[in-house]
Amino acid sequence: RLTCPMGNDENIPLLPGYSLTLPGTQARKLPQTLNYAGGGIFVTGLPDQSHPARPITARMAGDEKLATQGRPLTDKKTTLADHVKGSVAVDPQNGPAPPPGAPAVAALGDMKLGEGSATPAWVAYDGQSLSYGAYFVDKALDGRDRPRKCVIRFHLEDGTVDVHEHKADNSGIVQGRILKRHAAVGASGEPLAIADFQIGSTVAIYGREYNVVCCDAYTREFLRKEGITIAADVPFPDTLVDEGPGVLGTIGMGVRGVGGKRVFETDPVEVVIGSSSASSTPAEPAVDPFTKDVLSFKCSWNDSVQGIVHYTLNYFLADGTVEVLEEEAPGRDPFPKMLARSKLPAGGAFDVGPPGEKTRTFLKPADIVMGQPVGVYSRNLTVHDCDDFTRAYYVKTLGRTILEMAPEPLDDGSVKHQHVDPPHNGFGSETDSLRNCHSLVPKRAPPNLRHFEKNFGKELRFNAAFAGPGLVPPNDERRFIVTFYLVDGTISVYEPPVSNSGIIGGKFLERTLEPVKKPGARAPYVARDFYVGATVTLNSHRFELLNTDESTESIIRSL
């Protein structure tokens, strides 16, 4: 309840719409200076005018919780009482406007918000960070230290730091985030600043020394504009070269073995993989390391206990690794993976010797021959077939013939019965009936998506008439439109209505459900069977194609 001070002592309810504007009362609204426009953040009054003064409220002047106020990116701490002077607002943005042409924010560590700067750091540097490439050495008990790469990011908006290490396969160590983003403290006990990160020097963060060797292009350009000199990038040490998924990586020892050292004197990827003896086969071309092409072979092994065991050998062209998968067989426990993806030594022998004794040789595509065994750690797998891509790769790239890549029959001693598909009985489509013969629970035939995309909406239309001798009126004068659909090979026949002809026009043959077969043959009609002057037989009716339109002619020329 409000009491009006005008002298009439009216009781006014404290409800919406009953508020009073008392004379002589000063507005206490704080001006809004941070605005959003054009997809960006800006502060009003920048750069040629200062901000309006904000009045000091009793809460701002008397609140003990605001006794001190910190500045981001600086160690400057001032008391609130130092800024309370008459009508000057406590807001640090109420300083004088910067001179024309001056940057909105002072440079890096020399930033003094509220003393010549009109934009706070968390606005000017929102989402911006300086990235440095570095490495540190992980000490080992046996004296073989492991150098590890990492990325150090210094966030400009609040002066926080985080450290991340790239994850490597089969490294044997926990990688990823090393230091969570926060205001990290250096060796001196003070928060880290931009000046602490210099290329070619070390920076200590919580007792761990990071060797800074490089930075990205944005960091170098940012520091150049701020007048800070930065040294050229320094290459990483040679011991940091990644050997890739080596042999020891598949058994949990990491890509560099114990202690981060190289497993072999030479990089296994650079070794001439395959047989060390001279061969007349052509040299293999360089393979794109980012390719996903895989050579797949069907192999078998004669087990004296279980009989013939079938495998699938996959050779990955990207890095020369091999995996062997066991195919499921009735009556056997499933053991899907015989060999995990790894480098397979030539001959498949267990000869993983100590580092530096000899040059390692590994299996290469030229060593795999159809009908010949491939050694997989003392188990010889006989190659007897491959997929279409693998066969094309050997013919086009390695120069083998089609006969050399032909499937080799597998003689397992069992009597094989040749399956003969029964003829179509006329019920339903032939494709659906054939799938009923191959499976007890048939599934729909997979569509040819490339053929569908290429021929969708394409039709061959012809004007046609009955063909053959002995035509009697009015059949000799009847005209039809024969349409062949390229997307699925179906055919439809339409007869245009003719007035006073005595024949009801319309659909003479509705679009068939499947391609129409030629008389006396199992092959259906295809697009090349339709041209002007050709004769086609549909449901015992012979049609002669008389003429066509320009659209059909262009489609025929493109076939």
C-alpha positions, 0 to 999 in steps of 0.5 A, a space after each residue: 500500500 502506497 500513501 500519496 504525499 500530495 496531502 490527500 492521504 489516499 491509500 493506493 493499492 500496490 498493484 500494476 497500473 497504480 504506480 506513481 511518479 513522485 515529483 523530484 525523484 531522480 531516476 536510478 537506472 544504469 545505462 546499458 553500454 554493451 550492445 550487439 549489432 551486425 553479428 558482433 559485440 561493441 561498447 557504446 561510446 567507442 571510440 570517439 565519445 566517452 560513456 555517460 557517468 553511472 551514478 553510485 548507489 548506496 549498495 555499490 559504496 557500502 558493500 564489503 564484498 566488493 572490497 577488491 576487484 581483479 583485472 583479467 590478464 594483469 596482476 593489477 588489484 585496486 580497491 573499490 574506494 579508490 574509484 569512488 570520487 564524486 560523480 565518477 562511476 565505479 565502472 572501469 569503462 567510464 575512463 576518457 575516450 581513446 585518441 582517434 586511431 588508437 587500438 580499442 584494447 591495449 597490448 597484451 600484458 600492458 593492458 590497463 582496463 579503465 585507463 584509456 581502454 573502452 573495451 574489456 578483455 573478455 569482449 575484445 578477445 572473446 574466443 581467441 587463443 594463442 597456440 604453441 607446439 611443444 614437447 616434454 620428456 617423460 622420465 623412465 626408470 630404465 633410463 630410456 625416456 619418452 618424448 611426447 608432443 603436445 599443444 599449449 593454448 593461451 586464452 586471451 580473454 581471461 589468461 587461462 592455459 590448457 595443454 592437450 596431447 594428440 592421441 596415438 593408436 597403440 601408444 600404451 599411455 593415457 593421452 588427451 587432455 594433460 592440463 585442464 583450462 585454468 589460470 596456471 602458475 609458473 615456476 615463479 609462483 605467478 600466473 603465466 603470461 604471454 611473455 613466458 611462452 618463447 619459441 626455443 625456450 622452456 616453460 615450467 608448469 607445475 614442475 613439468 618443463 615444456 619445450 616450445 618449438 613452434 606456433 601457428 600462423 594466427 599466433 605469429 601474426 597476432 604477436 607481430 601486430 602487437 609489436 612482440 618479436 617471436 623467433 622462427 619455428 624449431 623442428 621437433 627432435 628426431 626421436 619424436 618421429 611417429 613410426 606408425 602401428 608397428 609390430 610391437 604395437 599390436 601386442 601392447 608395447 606401443 608404436 615405439 616400444 618400451 621407453 619411446 625409442 625406435 623398435 628398429 633402426 630403420 622405419 618399418 614403413 620405409 623398408 622394402 616390404 616383401 622378399 629380399 631376393 630380386 624379383 621380376 615383378 614390376 615395382 608397386 606404385 606409391 600408395 596414398 596413405 589416406 586411402 581406404 582401399 583393401 585387397 580381400 582374399 579368400 583363403 583356406 587351411 587344412 586342419 588335421 582335426 577340424 578339416 578345411 577352415 576358411 579365412 578372409 585375408 585383408 591387405 590394407 594398402 594405406 599402411 601395408 597391414 594385414 588382418 585375417 578373419 575366420 569365417 563362421 562354420 556350423 559345429 565350431 565355436 565362433 573365433 572371428 579374428 585369427 590375426 589382428 591388423 598388423 604388419 605381417 613378416 614375409 613368410 609368416 615366421 616368428 622372428 621378432 629380433 632385438 632392434 638393429 640386428 637386421 632389416 625387417 621385410 614384410 608381406 606386400 601385394 606382389 607376394 600373394 599369388 592365386 593358388 599359392 600359400 601365404 605364411 601367417 605365423 607358421 600357418 600356411 593359408 592357400 589363396 583360392 579367390 578374391 573380390 572384383 576390386 582386388 582382381 582389377 588392382 592386380 591386373 591394372 597396377 601389377 600387370 597380372 593377367 586375367 588367367 593368373 587371377 582366376 579363382 582356383 577350385 578348392 578340393 576339400 574331398 566333399 561331393 559338390 552338387 550343382 544347383 540348377 534354378 528351376 524355370 519361371 512358372 509365370 507367377 509373380 516376377 522372376 526375380 522374386 521367384 528366384 529368391 524363393 529358390 535360394 532362401 527359405 525366408 527370401 528378402 527383397 532384391 537389392 536395387 541398383 542405385 547407380 542405374 536408378 540415378 542414371 536412368 530415372 525419368 528416362 523413357 523411349 516413346 514410339 508411334 507403333 502399328 500392328 505388324 505382320 501379314 493378314 491384317 484386316 480392318 480396322 486393325 491395319 489403321 490402329 495406332 499405338 504409343 509404345 513406351 520403354 522405361 529405362 529405369 527398370 526395363 518395363 514396357 507399356 502400350 497406349 492406344 489414343 482414342 479415335 472418334 467413330 472408330 468403334 474401338 475404345 482407346 486407352 491402355 492397351 497394355 498396362 506397364 508391366 511389373 518386370 522386363 518383358 522377355 523376347 519370344 523364345 528367349 530368356 533375355 528381356 528387351 533392352 533399350 537397344 532393341 527399340 529404334 524406328 523400324 524395329 519390331 517387338 512382340 508383346 503378349 503375342 502382338 507384334 508392333 512395328 515402331 514407326 517414328 519417335 520424338 526428339 527427346 527419345 532420339 537424344 536418349 538413344 544417341 547417349 546410350 
